[in-house]
Amino acid sequence: MEGFENVKKYLDKIERDSLDKYLRVCYNVLVSSPSQMLDHDADVPLKLRGINKLIKYFEEKEEFEKCTELKRLRDML
């Protein structure tokens, strides 16, 4: 798990430095690996809250193509 600590530190730094960049990383990970999101052991309501927050963020940015992809993922849950 030692290698994952570096990834976590990197993501924590991105989140602190730039919420926009962090949310874009989250989006990219979700759309590139939907099966991992589905297989993750987090409960469905938690996953739905996260996806809905991303949808709201990208709606505010008027990046509706991202919203469409996120809604597709949400429907998979």
Secondary structure, DSSP 8 states (H G I E B T S, - for coil): -HHHHHHHHHHHHHHHH-HHHHHHHHHHHHHH-HHHHHHSSS-HHHHHHHHHHHHHHHHHTT-HHHHHHHHHHHHH-
